[in-house]
Amino acid sequence: MPLLTVVAIFFILWWTVLFIVLPLGYRSQAEDGEITLGTVESAPARFRGGRVLMLTTVISIILYVAYYLASSYFGVGIANLPNIVPSFE
């Protein structure tokens, strides 16, 4: 598999997983009872960016390895997906 394809697939996986991981462990300022002046109550009390980036990267690596194994060793790929668009030939 070409390097650019690997990077592109990993990049798409990483961004998708990021939006899944972001709300994990989220606590708003209203829930903590300490609202910082000039912010809304729903703002995060403590944003743990390093934890989010690390967890996103680890999950993305696991998903990419699963995809790589499925495509390389089991022959499962994009061509195996059902056609949902009719052909107009």
RAJOBEL-V804310 format. One record per helix or strand of 2 or more residues. SS is the DSSP state (h for helix, s for strand). FROM is the first residue (numbers start at 0). TO is the last residue. If there is no record, write none. Layout:
ss = [SS:SS]
from = [FROM:FROM]
to = [TO:TO]
This chain:
ss = [h:h:h:h]
from = [2:28:48:77]
to = [20:31:71:79]
